[in-house]
């Protein structure tokens, strides 16, 4: 259908038009404008505005999906902890369970499955590398097209920020003496 429309309009677009706008009729002038728009890739329509809107929508969807995944993990962990506490009839039974070596090993494995400091640092490092490379790609494209400089600088800045965040978090965790995979209650469990 699109091909038929182009074929129908092609003779009109290819007509010889006088070079001077003074010698053209209004219809010929409008055809000349349409021909120039087709040559330069600026046809009528809102395709130019859809790209930034689609990019913004994609970013929102990615953030929303990441947030939903984290919420699901937190909800599952809370449900598991609730079920674990419901198994014990009294606080005495729970304290006896926590004093055994098997329970400490079980809880250590449980905490190591969660998102520890190491996982967060690695995730920030991964995001930083991806965003930095994307920003550098935009900047490389800016040599061919003018519109990629600002997005390139913005994405490159985000990537460098993630990389700096990962390095600082790693240095702080080493300085504070954390192993990275432990949960928040491991220090209190090892004292018992």
PyMOL commands that set and color helices and strands:
alter all, ss='L'
color gray80, all
select helices_A, chain A and resi 2-14+21-23+26-40+47-86+91-99+101-113+117-141+146-176+186-191
alter helices_A, ss='H'
color red, helices_A
deselect
rebuild
show_as cartoon
